[in-house]
């Protein structure tokens, strides 16, 4: 965790300057009864529809709203298919 915090501090300025931000969350953050989840599937993955205030994805969305981040959660194969995998990322 110390290493993650150091990296967060080191990349903070570049992150804040980036126009488009995306937070990728694991599907396990959805409510236990995911049948009630009204997320929509688009080209970037599942997009939170802010339907359940007790959902962790909903809570995270509100926590980072001031950063203009686009929230989604995706399975790894969806991320790679859409160009967000490690081989497609580049530093700015």
C-alpha positions, 0 to 999 in steps of 0.5 A, a space after each residue: 500500500 505504501 508503494 501505491 500511495 507513492 505512485 498516486 502522489 507521483 502521478 497526481 498532477 498528470 492525472 488532474 490535468 488529464 481531460 478524460 478520466 475513467 475509473 475501472 471498478 470490479 464487478 464485485 462492487 455491485 450489490 449482492 442482488 445484481 438483478 436490481 442493478 440498472 447499469 447499461 452496457 456500452 462500448 466502454 463497459 457497464 456504466 453506473 446509472 446511480 440507481 442504488 445509494 447503498 451500492 459501492 459503485 454509486 458511492 464511489 461515483 459520488 466520491 470522485 464526481 468532482 474529478 470529472 471521472 467516468 465510472 464504469 466497471 468491466 471484466 478484463 476481457 472487455 477492457 482489452 477489447 476496447 483498447 484499455 489493456 496494458 498494451 494499449 495504455 501510454 503515459 502522457 
